[in-house]
Amino acid sequence: MKLLIVTAVAAEADAVRRGLSVDHDVAAVGVGPAAAAAGTARLLAQATTPYLGVINAGVAGGLAGRVGIGDTIVATEALSAELGVALPDRFQPLDELGFGSNVVACDPTLTEGVPGHRGVVLTLATITGTPEIAATLASRYPTALAEAMEGFGVATAAAQAGLPFAEIRTVSNAVGDRDVAGWDWNAGFGALSTAVAALPTIGSIKE
């Protein structure tokens, strides 16, 4: 059996393939939670052999003071930071509305042995573009380490297929920093290759 490892874009998929020592399936499914959910669901439905689990892997923006560029994050939860109601004085998450949940827990057995920070990875459809919004996110989610755009979508598809889910992110930039001159794609992609190289063997996952 294999894992399905999905990324947003081809450059991330290439970085994953460079690091893998096991023959897992790797595919880029598109940017954002909707494309990620739809693309992952399509791949799971078309699979001729059942997958053991699903991992979303890619680069991300790290929350300043919690992680730095080149760091690896192994998510404990994929949390949709925009799924809910924006009230005048606070954000009310979907969990409080009785219509479902904006959080999917990650299965630690899929990423056991992968070195890195453990914490929440936020999923947003809108990239944070100012330090002020970044500070608001950091305050609202004190255990969050990074923001990305696909995790919750991939996690939703995996959950509906009855499969365990995990998310691995490596930091290429700081959340809220839109000056790409300070971003380091090479550090992010290099760390991603290193991180997936440490994925556990299929035998150890099944045990």
C-alpha positions as CSV (number, residue, x, y, z in Angstrom):
1,M,0.0,0.0,0.0
2,K,1.0,3.6,-0.6
3,L,0.4,7.0,0.8
4,L,-1.1,9.7,-1.3
5,I,1.0,12.9,-0.9
6,V,-0.7,16.0,-2.4
7,T,0.8,19.5,-2.9
8,A,-0.6,22.7,-4.3
9,V,1.9,23.3,-7.2
10,A,4.3,21.3,-9.3
11,A,7.4,22.8,-7.6
12,E,6.3,21.4,-4.3
13,A,5.6,18.0,-5.8
14,D,9.1,17.9,-7.3
15,A,10.6,18.7,-3.9
16,V,8.7,15.9,-2.4
17,R,9.8,13.4,-5.0
18,R,13.4,14.4,-4.6
19,G,13.2,13.5,-0.9
20,L,11.2,10.3,-1.0
21,S,12.9,7.0,-0.5
22,V,9.6,5.0,-0.8
23,D,7.4,4.8,-3.8
24,H,4.4,6.8,-2.7
25,D,2.0,8.7,-5.1
26,V,2.7,12.4,-5.4
27,A,0.4,14.9,-7.1
28,A,-0.2,18.6,-7.4
29,V,-3.9,19.4,-7.0
30,G,-4.1,23.2,-7.2
31,V,-4.0,26.2,-4.9
32,G,-6.6,26.9,-2.2
33,P,-8.9,24.7,-0.1
34,A,-11.5,24.1,-2.8
35,A,-9.1,22.9,-5.4
36,A,-7.2,20.9,-2.8
37,A,-10.4,19.1,-1.6
38,A,-11.7,18.5,-5.1
39,G,-8.4,17.3,-6.5
40,T,-7.7,15.0,-3.5
41,A,-11.2,13.5,-3.7
42,R,-10.8,12.8,-7.4
43,L,-7.5,11.0,-6.9
44,L,-8.9,8.9,-4.1
45,A,-12.0,8.0,-6.1
46,Q,-9.8,7.0,-9.1
47,A,-7.3,4.9,-7.1
48,T,-7.2,1.3,-8.2
49,T,-5.6,0.3,-4.9
50,P,-6.7,1.8,-1.6
51,Y,-4.3,4.3,0.0
52,L,-3.0,3.9,3.5
53,G,-3.4,7.6,4.2
54,V,-3.1,11.1,2.8
55,I,-0.4,13.8,3.5
56,N,-0.6,17.4,2.4
57,A,2.9,18.7,1.9
58,G,4.3,22.1,0.9
59,V,5.8,25.4,1.8
60,A,4.1,27.9,4.0
61,G,4.3,31.2,5.7
62,G,5.5,30.9,9.3
63,L,4.2,33.0,12.2
64,A,7.0,35.3,13.3
65,G,8.5,34.4,16.7
66,R,7.2,30.9,16.5
67,V,9.1,29.4,13.5
68,G,11.7,30.7,11.1
69,I,12.5,30.4,7.4
70,G,13.7,26.9,6.6
71,D,11.9,25.3,9.6
72,T,9.8,22.2,9.3
73,I,6.3,22.0,10.8
74,V,4.4,18.8,11.4
75,A,0.8,19.7,11.9
76,T,-1.2,18.5,14.9
77,E,-4.4,20.0,13.3
78,A,-5.5,21.5,10.1
79,L,-7.6,24.5,11.1
80,S,-9.7,26.5,8.7
81,A,-9.2,30.1,10.0
82,E,-11.9,31.6,7.8
83,L,-14.8,29.1,8.3
84,G,-17.3,30.8,10.6
85,V,-18.7,34.2,11.2
86,A,-16.8,37.5,11.5
87,L,-18.6,39.3,14.3
88,P,-17.9,42.9,15.3
89,D,-15.9,41.9,18.4
90,R,-14.6,38.4,17.5
91,F,-14.5,35.5,15.0
92,Q,-17.0,32.7,15.7
93,P,-15.7,29.4,14.3
94,L,-17.9,26.9,12.6
95,D,-17.6,24.6,15.6
96,E,-19.8,27.0,17.7
97,L,-22.5,27.2,15.1
98,G,-23.6,23.6,15.0
99,F,-22.9,23.0,11.3
100,G,-19.7,21.0,11.5
101,S,-16.2,21.7,12.5
102,N,-13.4,23.9,11.1
103,V,-10.7,21.6,12.6
104,V,-9.4,18.2,11.4
105,A,-6.9,16.4,13.7
106,C,-3.7,15.0,12.1
107,D,-2.7,11.3,12.6
108,P,0.7,11.3,14.2
109,T,1.5,7.8,13.0
110,L,1.9,9.1,9.4
111,T,4.6,11.5,10.3
112,E,6.3,9.7,13.2
113,G,10.0,10.4,13.2
114,V,9.7,13.4,10.9
115,P,11.7,16.1,12.7
116,G,10.2,19.6,13.2
117,H,8.0,21.8,15.2
118,R,4.6,20.3,16.2
119,G,1.6,22.7,16.1
120,V,-1.5,23.9,14.3
121,V,-1.3,24.9,10.7
122,L,-4.0,27.4,9.6
123,T,-5.7,27.1,6.2
124,L,-6.8,30.3,4.5
125,A,-8.2,31.0,1.1
126,T,-6.7,34.5,1.4
127,I,-3.0,35.0,2.0
128,T,-2.3,37.3,4.9
129,G,-0.8,40.5,3.4
130,T,-0.1,42.8,6.4
131,P,1.7,42.5,9.7
132,E,-1.5,43.7,11.5
133,I,-3.6,40.8,10.1
134,A,-0.7,38.4,11.0
135,A,-0.8,39.7,14.5
136,T,-4.5,39.1,14.7
137,L,-4.2,35.5,13.5
138,A,-1.3,34.9,16.0
139,S,-3.5,36.2,18.9
140,R,-6.6,34.3,17.8
141,Y,-4.7,31.0,17.4
142,P,-2.0,30.8,20.0
143,T,-0.9,27.3,19.1
144,A,-0.7,28.0,15.3
145,L,2.7,28.0,13.7
146,A,2.0,28.7,10.1
147,E,-0.6,29.5,7.4
148,A,-1.1,27.7,4.1
149,M,-4.0,27.3,1.7
150,E,-4.7,23.6,1.2
151,G,-4.5,21.6,4.5
152,F,-8.1,21.7,5.6
153,G,-9.4,20.9,2.1
154,V,-7.1,17.9,1.8
155,A,-8.0,16.8,5.3
156,T,-11.8,17.1,4.5
157,A,-11.4,14.8,1.5
158,A,-9.3,12.3,3.4
159,A,-11.8,12.2,6.3
160,Q,-14.8,11.7,4.0
161,A,-12.9,8.8,2.4
162,G,-12.2,7.3,5.9
163,L,-8.4,7.8,5.6
164,P,-5.9,9.2,8.2
165,F,-4.5,12.6,7.3
166,A,-1.3,14.5,8.1
167,E,0.2,17.8,7.0
168,I,3.9,18.7,6.6
169,R,4.9,22.3,6.0
170,T,8.2,24.0,5.6
171,V,8.7,27.8,6.0
172,S,9.6,29.9,3.0
173,N,8.5,33.3,4.4
174,A,7.0,35.1,7.4
175,V,3.2,35.5,7.5
176,G,2.2,39.0,6.6
177,D,5.5,39.8,4.8
178,R,4.7,40.5,1.1
179,D,8.3,41.6,0.3
180,V,9.3,38.6,-1.8
181,A,12.9,39.7,-1.6
182,G,13.0,38.3,1.9
183,W,11.5,35.0,1.0
184,D,13.6,31.9,0.6
185,W,12.0,29.3,-1.7
186,N,15.1,27.2,-1.9
187,A,15.2,26.9,1.9
188,G,11.5,25.9,1.9
189,F,11.9,23.3,-0.9
190,G,15.1,21.9,0.5
191,A,13.5,21.4,3.9
192,L,10.5,19.8,2.3
193,S,12.7,17.2,0.6
194,T,14.5,16.5,3.9
195,A,11.3,16.2,5.8
196,V,9.6,13.6,3.6
197,A,12.8,11.6,3.5
198,A,12.1,10.9,7.2
199,L,8.6,9.5,6.7
200,P,8.1,6.2,8.4
201,T,8.0,3.0,6.5
202,I,4.7,1.5,5.4
203,G,5.2,-1.4,7.7
204,S,5.6,0.8,10.8
205,I,2.5,2.8,9.8
206,K,0.4,-0.3,9.5
207,E,1.6,-1.6,12.8
